[in-house]
Amino acid sequence: MLEKLINKGQKSGFSTIDFTGDMQIPDSEKFRQTLFNGLGRAKAFGCGLLMVKRL
């Protein structure tokens, strides 16, 4: 499929964003699942991963 896009002169792409801040976690099980599985549609491209540290 990528070959077809390149041949037609089109490029595929996506954008990323970084957030920094504090958060409170009301549902620890849901947070754990998201932390280990990632979130969003671009996980296959290395996006959607969370890096957190305890204060």
Phi, psi and omega in degrees: 000317179300323178301318179296320180294319180294320180296329180274359180082011179261152177239144173265158180187172177205166179238160179233164176211145178247138176243142174230135179167188178256154177212155173248142186246103180282332181238094187294328179292317178295321178296317179300316179298316180294320180299317183275335183257343183084177179216155178093176185272344186260025180300326180294342180259010180088007177265167177085008178269148180249136172242115183233154173219145181282140177268000000 
